[in-house]
Amino acid sequence: MSAHFLLAQKMCWAGWREGSCEFGALANGFAAEMRVGYKGAQSLRAWGNFFGGMVMTVFDFLYPPRCPVCNHVRLPWEEVCCPACRKTLKAVGEDTCYFCGRQVAEQEEYCSRCQKKRPVYERGFSVFLYEGTLRESLMGFKFRGREWNGRFYAEEILRCHKKELAAFGAEAVVPVPVHRRKMRKRGYNQAEIIARYIAKELRLPCRSRLLVRKRYTTPQKELGETERLQNLLDAFAVSDAPREKKRMTPKSVILVDDILTTGSTLEVCGRILKRAGVERIAAVTVCTGSGY
């Protein structure tokens, strides 16, 4: 089997896993690694772009994108969210709490929660209000296998907050972990899917194994605020896996979850990260509960 064939296969596999078409960049990297020279790099980039376009065309045909709201099939050249569905999504708006990202009254700087007690993270960003069609969309994402919704959420987060997140100077993106029982049931961690897209666009590592959920807990939605904090005590920890122990703890991270309600989960995860040596944390969620 020729080296060129193996190289093309490697590029196609990498592109399939990431769900992107950046085969030209991959080809350039492989060419540099193999020292094939300028002409060789040009040739590999061209073949990479060609095969990349072909592969993604086939995947779009076999597994067409779906609207994250109504779940209807969308054509590859259309926006993934139907224009009519997008109008039903309620944005948090420009007036948001500096610390947590919740919606606040006009000209207010902090929400009522953060006025009473600041969270452990120093910045918070969110995009939508957790109500109506967005609530149903997230339920499909978490409980009905609509894994593809994650890309839309990540793109909306970046569309609204990419500049601020890039300026924050994070060294890694860290998703809130799920317990292995939920992972077996769902097949994926919804926060990790969003985190990986964000990390890729910001060109940061996604440290999806830095935090672990070591204890299965009662669903948070069934508990009050005080009970939520108690429920999460000792539920999370920094991973003791040998692979993670060898890696340096980042000094600043972007902590990603899907929903911000009372903020208990992000608060506990943030405290654990701080104990592990993380100095600065920005929290990012798809949506937040309404109200001030």
Sine and cosine of phi, psi and omega as CSV:
sin_phi,cos_phi,sin_psi,cos_psi,sin_omega,cos_omega
0.00,0.00,0.75,-0.66,-0.12,-0.99
-0.96,0.26,0.39,-0.92,0.02,-1.00
-0.91,0.42,-0.57,0.82,-0.01,-1.00
-0.91,0.41,-0.63,0.77,0.00,-1.00
-0.91,0.41,-0.70,0.72,0.02,-1.00
-0.88,0.47,-0.61,0.79,0.01,-1.00
-0.91,0.42,-0.72,0.70,0.03,-1.00
-0.88,0.47,-0.65,0.76,0.01,-1.00
-0.89,0.45,-0.66,0.75,0.02,-1.00
-0.89,0.46,-0.66,0.75,0.01,-1.00
-0.92,0.40,-0.68,0.73,-0.01,-1.00
-0.90,0.43,-0.67,0.75,0.00,-1.00
-0.90,0.43,-0.69,0.73,0.01,-1.00
-0.89,0.46,-0.68,0.73,0.00,-1.00
-0.92,0.40,-0.60,0.80,0.01,-1.00
-0.91,0.42,-0.66,0.75,-0.02,-1.00
-0.91,0.41,-0.61,0.79,-0.05,-1.00
-1.00,0.07,-0.26,0.97,-0.02,-1.00
0.93,0.37,0.53,0.85,-0.03,-1.00
-0.78,-0.62,0.06,-1.00,-0.01,-1.00
-0.90,-0.44,0.43,0.90,-0.08,-1.00
-1.00,0.08,0.78,0.63,-0.05,-1.00
-0.97,0.26,-0.50,0.87,0.02,-1.00
-0.89,0.46,-0.69,0.73,0.01,-1.00
-0.91,0.41,-0.64,0.77,0.05,-1.00
-0.89,0.46,-0.69,0.72,0.00,-1.00
-0.88,0.48,-0.64,0.76,0.01,-1.00
-0.88,0.47,-0.67,0.75,0.02,-1.00
-0.91,0.42,-0.69,0.73,0.02,-1.00
-0.91,0.41,-0.62,0.79,-0.01,-1.00
-0.89,0.45,-0.67,0.74,0.02,-1.00
-0.90,0.44,-0.64,0.76,0.00,-1.00
-0.89,0.45,-0.60,0.80,-0.04,-1.00
-1.00,0.00,-0.07,1.00,0.03,-1.00
0.82,0.57,0.77,0.64,0.00,-1.00
-1.00,0.04,-0.08,1.00,0.06,-1.00
1.00,0.01,0.07,-1.00,-0.09,-1.00
-0.89,0.45,-0.75,0.67,-0.03,-1.00
-0.91,0.42,-0.63,0.78,0.03,-1.00
-0.89,0.45,-0.65,0.76,0.02,-1.00
-0.90,0.44,-0.67,0.74,0.03,-1.00
-0.86,0.51,-0.71,0.71,-0.01,-1.00
-0.89,0.45,-0.70,0.72,-0.01,-1.00
-0.91,0.40,-0.63,0.78,0.05,-1.00
-0.88,0.47,-0.68,0.73,-0.02,-1.00
-0.89,0.45,-0.74,0.68,0.02,-1.00
-0.91,0.42,-0.60,0.80,0.02,-1.00
-0.89,0.46,-0.71,0.70,0.02,-1.00
-0.90,0.43,-0.61,0.79,-0.01,-1.00
-0.91,0.42,-0.80,0.60,-0.01,-1.00
-0.90,0.43,-0.59,0.81,0.02,-1.00
-0.88,0.48,-0.73,0.68,0.02,-1.00
-0.88,0.47,-0.65,0.76,0.01,-1.00
-0.90,0.43,-0.73,0.69,-0.03,-1.00
-0.89,0.47,-0.73,0.68,-0.03,-1.00
-0.93,0.37,-0.50,0.87,0.09,-1.00
-0.90,0.44,-0.70,0.72,0.03,-1.00
-0.89,0.45,-0.71,0.71,0.00,-1.00
-0.91,0.41,-0.62,0.78,0.04,-1.00
-0.90,0.43,-0.53,0.85,0.01,-1.00
-0.96,0.28,-0.71,0.71,-0.03,-1.00
-0.97,0.26,-0.63,0.78,-0.03,-1.00
-0.78,-0.62,0.96,0.27,-0.07,-1.00
-0.90,0.43,0.51,-0.86,0.03,-1.00
-0.90,0.43,0.47,-0.89,0.00,-1.00
-0.83,-0.56,0.52,-0.85,0.05,-1.00
-0.90,0.43,0.75,-0.66,-0.03,-1.00
-0.94,0.33,-0.16,0.99,-0.01,-1.00
-0.98,-0.19,-0.85,0.53,-0.06,-1.00
-1.00,-0.07,-0.20,0.98,0.02,-1.00
0.93,0.37,0.27,0.96,0.06,-1.00
-0.98,0.20,0.51,-0.86,0.00,-1.00
-0.91,0.41,0.68,-0.73,0.04,-1.00
-0.91,-0.42,0.57,-0.82,0.06,-1.00
-0.96,0.28,0.51,-0.86,-0.08,-1.00
-0.82,0.57,-0.52,0.85,-0.05,-1.00
-1.00,0.00,-0.03,1.00,0.02,-1.00
-1.00,-0.04,0.36,-0.93,0.15,-0.99
-0.89,0.45,0.63,-0.78,-0.11,-0.99
-0.91,0.42,-0.52,0.85,0.03,-1.00
-0.99,-0.15,0.80,-0.59,0.01,-1.00
-0.83,0.55,0.66,-0.75,0.04,-1.00
-0.80,0.60,-0.64,0.76,0.00,-1.00
-0.92,0.39,-0.62,0.78,0.01,-1.00
-0.93,0.36,-0.62,0.78,-0.01,-1.00
-0.86,0.50,-0.58,0.82,-0.01,-1.00
-0.91,0.42,-0.36,0.93,-0.01,-1.00
-1.00,0.10,-0.22,0.98,-0.02,-1.00
-0.99,0.12,0.80,-0.60,-0.04,-1.00
-0.99,-0.11,0.88,-0.48,-0.02,-1.00
-0.98,0.20,0.45,-0.89,0.07,-1.00
-0.89,0.46,-0.59,0.81,0.01,-1.00
0.99,-0.10,-0.05,-1.00,-0.06,-1.00
-0.99,0.14,-0.45,0.89,-0.01,-1.00
-1.00,0.06,1.00,-0.09,-0.03,-1.00
-0.75,-0.66,0.41,-0.91,0.03,-1.00
-0.92,0.39,0.73,-0.68,-0.03,-1.00
-0.88,0.47,-0.61,0.79,-0.11,-0.99
-0.99,0.13,-0.67,0.74,-0.13,-0.99
-0.91,-0.42,-0.32,0.95,0.01,-1.00
1.00,0.01,0.06,1.00,0.04,-1.00
-0.94,0.33,0.38,-0.92,0.06,-1.00
-0.92,0.39,0.66,-0.75,0.04,-1.00
-0.78,-0.63,0.23,-0.97,0.06,-1.00
-0.91,0.40,0.39,-0.92,-0.04,-1.00
-0.82,0.57,0.74,-0.67,0.03,-1.00
0.95,0.32,0.06,1.00,0.12,-0.99
-0.99,0.12,0.58,-0.81,-0.02,-1.00
-0.99,-0.12,-0.53,0.85,-0.05,-1.00
-0.78,-0.63,0.50,-0.86,0.07,-1.00
-0.98,0.21,0.18,-0.98,-0.05,-1.00
-0.90,0.43,-0.56,0.83,0.01,-1.00
-0.91,0.41,-0.73,0.68,-0.06,-1.00
-0.96,0.28,-0.39,0.92,0.11,-0.99
-0.92,0.38,-0.56,0.83,0.01,-1.00
-0.98,0.20,-0.66,0.75,-0.03,-1.00
-0.42,-0.91,0.86,-0.52,0.03,-1.00
-0.94,0.34,0.60,-0.80,0.08,-1.00
-0.96,0.30,0.23,-0.97,-0.02,-1.00
-0.94,0.33,-0.43,0.90,0.04,-1.00
-1.00,0.03,0.50,-0.87,-0.14,-0.99
-1.00,-0.06,-0.31,0.95,0.06,-1.00
-0.66,-0.75,0.54,-0.84,0.04,-1.00
-0.71,-0.71,0.66,-0.75,-0.03,-1.00
-0.72,-0.69,0.71,-0.71,0.08,-1.00
-0.58,-0.81,0.19,-0.98,-0.09,-1.00
-0.86,-0.51,-0.75,0.66,-0.12,-0.99
-0.90,-0.45,0.25,-0.97,0.16,-0.99
-1.00,-0.01,0.65,-0.76,-0.06,-1.00
-0.99,0.15,0.98,0.19,0.00,-1.00
-0.34,-0.94,0.24,-0.97,0.08,-1.00
0.84,0.54,-0.72,-0.70,-0.09,-1.00
-0.92,0.38,-0.47,0.88,0.03,-1.00
-0.93,0.37,-0.61,0.79,0.06,-1.00
-0.87,0.49,-0.72,0.69,0.01,-1.00
-0.90,0.43,-0.62,0.78,0.02,-1.00
-0.88,0.47,-0.70,0.72,0.01,-1.00
-0.93,0.37,-0.57,0.82,0.05,-1.00
-0.90,0.44,-0.63,0.78,0.07,-1.00
-0.91,0.42,-0.60,0.80,0.03,-1.00
-0.91,0.42,-0.67,0.74,-0.09,-1.00
-0.99,0.10,-0.62,0.79,-0.20,-0.98
-0.87,-0.49,-0.18,0.98,-0.05,-1.00
-0.85,-0.53,0.37,0.93,0.15,-0.99
0.96,0.28,0.27,0.96,0.00,-1.00
-1.00,0.06,0.91,0.42,-0.08,-1.00
-0.87,0.50,-0.51,0.86,-0.07,-1.00
-0.92,0.40,-0.30,0.95,0.03,-1.00
-0.88,0.47,-0.44,0.90,-0.07,-1.00
-0.85,0.53,-0.59,0.80,-0.01,-1.00
-0.91,0.41,-0.66,0.75,0.03,-1.00
-0.88,0.47,-0.71,0.71,0.00,-1.00
-0.87,0.49,-0.71,0.70,-0.01,-1.00
-0.89,0.45,-0.66,0.75,0.00,-1.00
-0.90,0.43,-0.60,0.80,0.02,-1.00
-0.94,0.35,-0.63,0.78,0.07,-1.00
-0.86,0.50,-0.72,0.70,-0.02,-1.00
-0.94,0.33,-0.58,0.82,0.03,-1.00
-0.88,0.48,-0.60,0.80,-0.05,-1.00
-1.00,0.01,-0.53,0.85,-0.20,-0.98
-0.74,-0.67,0.23,0.97,-0.06,-1.00
-0.86,0.51,-0.66,0.75,-0.03,-1.00
-0.88,0.48,-0.72,0.69,-0.01,-1.00
-0.92,0.38,-0.63,0.78,-0.01,-1.00
-0.92,0.38,-0.63,0.78,0.04,-1.00
-0.91,0.40,-0.62,0.78,-0.02,-1.00
-0.95,0.30,-0.34,0.94,-0.03,-1.00
-0.90,0.43,-0.46,0.89,0.06,-1.00
0.98,0.21,0.57,0.82,0.01,-1.00
-0.93,0.37,0.48,-0.87,0.05,-1.00
-0.98,-0.18,-0.22,0.98,0.00,-1.00
-0.29,-0.96,0.33,-0.95,0.11,-0.99
-0.93,-0.37,0.76,-0.65,-0.09,-1.00
-0.82,-0.57,0.89,-0.46,0.07,-1.00
-0.99,0.13,0.52,-0.85,0.14,-0.99
-0.92,0.40,0.79,-0.61,-0.08,-1.00
-0.99,0.17,0.33,-0.94,0.14,-0.99
-0.92,-0.40,0.38,-0.93,0.03,-1.00
-0.94,0.35,0.49,-0.87,-0.06,-1.00
-0.87,0.49,-0.43,0.90,0.05,-1.00
-0.92,0.40,-0.68,0.73,0.05,-1.00
-0.94,0.35,-0.59,0.81,0.02,-1.00
-0.88,0.47,-0.67,0.74,0.03,-1.00
-0.90,0.43,-0.62,0.79,-0.05,-1.00
-0.95,0.30,-0.70,0.71,-0.06,-1.00
-1.00,0.06,-0.56,0.83,-0.06,-1.00
1.00,-0.04,-0.11,0.99,-0.01,-1.00
-0.29,-0.96,0.32,-0.95,0.12,-0.99
-0.99,-0.17,0.90,-0.43,-0.10,-1.00
-0.88,0.47,-0.60,0.80,0.02,-1.00
-0.92,0.39,-0.56,0.83,0.00,-1.00
-0.92,0.39,-0.61,0.79,0.02,-1.00
-0.87,0.48,-0.72,0.70,0.03,-1.00
-0.91,0.43,-0.69,0.73,-0.04,-1.00
-0.88,0.47,-0.63,0.78,-0.03,-1.00
-0.91,0.41,-0.65,0.76,0.05,-1.00
-0.91,0.42,-0.67,0.74,0.01,-1.00
-0.90,0.44,-0.71,0.70,0.00,-1.00
-0.87,0.49,-0.64,0.77,-0.01,-1.00
-0.90,0.44,-0.70,0.71,-0.02,-1.00
-0.93,0.36,-0.54,0.84,0.01,-1.00
-1.00,0.00,-0.01,1.00,-0.01,-1.00
0.83,0.55,0.76,0.65,0.02,-1.00
-0.83,-0.55,0.43,-0.90,0.10,-1.00
-0.95,0.32,0.58,-0.81,0.10,-0.99
-0.99,-0.16,0.94,-0.34,-0.04,-1.00
-1.00,-0.04,0.95,0.30,-0.09,-1.00
-0.96,0.28,-0.17,0.99,0.01,-1.00
-0.92,-0.39,0.14,0.99,-0.01,-1.00
-0.92,0.38,-0.68,0.73,0.08,-1.00
-0.97,-0.26,0.57,-0.82,0.08,-1.00
-0.77,-0.64,0.46,-0.89,0.09,-1.00
-0.97,-0.25,0.97,-0.26,-0.16,-0.99
-1.00,-0.02,-0.24,0.97,0.00,-1.00
-0.76,-0.65,0.73,-0.69,0.04,-1.00
-0.96,0.26,0.74,-0.67,-0.08,-1.00
-0.86,-0.51,0.35,-0.93,0.09,-1.00
-0.89,0.46,0.63,-0.78,0.04,-1.00
-0.79,0.61,0.77,-0.64,-0.10,-1.00
-0.88,0.47,-0.51,0.86,-0.07,-1.00
-0.90,0.44,-0.29,0.96,-0.04,-1.00
-1.00,-0.02,0.00,1.00,-0.12,-0.99
-0.87,-0.49,0.36,-0.93,0.12,-0.99
-0.99,0.15,0.05,-1.00,-0.11,-0.99
-0.90,0.45,-0.73,0.68,0.00,-1.00
-0.90,0.43,-0.67,0.75,0.01,-1.00
-0.90,0.43,-0.53,0.85,0.00,-1.00
-0.90,0.43,-0.72,0.69,0.01,-1.00
-0.89,0.46,-0.68,0.73,0.02,-1.00
-0.90,0.44,-0.62,0.78,-0.02,-1.00
-0.90,0.43,-0.49,0.87,-0.08,-1.00
-1.00,-0.06,-0.16,0.99,0.02,-1.00
-0.87,0.49,0.77,-0.64,0.00,-1.00
0.92,0.39,0.16,0.99,0.02,-1.00
-0.99,0.12,-0.48,0.88,-0.03,-1.00
-0.92,-0.39,0.39,-0.92,0.05,-1.00
-0.33,-0.94,0.33,-0.94,0.14,-0.99
-0.97,0.25,0.68,-0.73,-0.06,-1.00
-0.88,0.48,0.66,-0.75,0.10,-1.00
-0.97,-0.25,0.27,0.96,0.04,-1.00
-0.90,0.44,0.65,-0.76,-0.03,-1.00
-0.81,0.59,-0.61,0.79,-0.03,-1.00
-0.90,0.44,-0.65,0.76,0.00,-1.00
-0.96,0.28,-0.57,0.82,0.00,-1.00
-0.89,0.46,-0.49,0.87,-0.01,-1.00
-0.97,0.25,-0.36,0.93,-0.05,-1.00
-1.00,-0.01,0.53,-0.85,0.01,-1.00
-0.95,0.30,0.59,-0.80,0.08,-1.00
-0.96,0.26,0.82,-0.58,0.00,-1.00
-0.91,0.41,0.55,-0.84,0.00,-1.00
-0.99,0.15,-0.43,0.90,0.02,-1.00
-0.62,-0.79,0.68,-0.73,-0.07,-1.00
-0.68,-0.73,0.37,-0.93,0.21,-0.98
-0.97,-0.24,0.90,-0.43,-0.03,-1.00
-1.00,-0.08,0.82,-0.57,-0.15,-0.99
-0.89,-0.45,0.74,-0.67,0.15,-0.99
-0.63,-0.78,0.15,-0.99,-0.05,-1.00
-1.00,0.07,-0.66,0.75,-0.11,-0.99
-0.75,-0.66,0.64,-0.77,0.15,-0.99
-0.92,-0.39,0.91,-0.42,0.08,-1.00
-0.92,-0.39,-1.00,0.01,0.08,-1.00
-0.99,0.16,-0.35,0.94,-0.02,-1.00
1.00,0.04,0.12,0.99,-0.07,-1.00
-0.89,0.46,-0.69,0.73,-0.04,-1.00
-0.90,0.44,-0.74,0.67,0.01,-1.00
-0.90,0.43,-0.60,0.80,0.00,-1.00
-0.90,0.45,-0.73,0.68,-0.02,-1.00
-0.91,0.41,-0.70,0.71,0.03,-1.00
-0.88,0.47,-0.64,0.77,0.02,-1.00
-0.89,0.45,-0.67,0.74,0.02,-1.00
-0.88,0.47,-0.67,0.75,0.00,-1.00
-0.91,0.42,-0.66,0.75,0.04,-1.00
-0.90,0.44,-0.64,0.77,0.02,-1.00
-0.89,0.45,-0.67,0.74,0.03,-1.00
-0.88,0.47,-0.51,0.86,-0.02,-1.00
-0.99,0.16,-0.13,0.99,0.04,-1.00
0.89,-0.46,-0.05,1.00,0.06,-1.00
-0.95,0.30,0.73,-0.69,-0.09,-1.00
-0.99,-0.17,-0.57,0.82,-0.07,-1.00
-0.74,-0.68,0.67,-0.74,-0.04,-1.00
-0.70,-0.71,0.74,-0.68,0.19,-0.98
-0.92,-0.39,0.76,-0.64,-0.02,-1.00
-0.98,-0.18,0.71,-0.71,-0.03,-1.00
-0.78,-0.63,0.77,-0.64,0.07,-1.00
-0.70,-0.71,0.37,-0.93,0.04,-1.00
-0.94,0.35,-0.69,0.73,-0.09,-1.00
-0.53,-0.85,0.24,-0.97,0.00,-1.00
-0.66,-0.75,0.43,-0.90,0.05,-1.00
-0.90,0.44,0.50,-0.87,0.01,-1.00
-0.99,0.16,0.24,-0.97,-0.03,-1.00
0.98,-0.21,0.36,-0.93,-0.08,-1.00
-0.98,-0.17,0.00,0.00,0.00,0.00
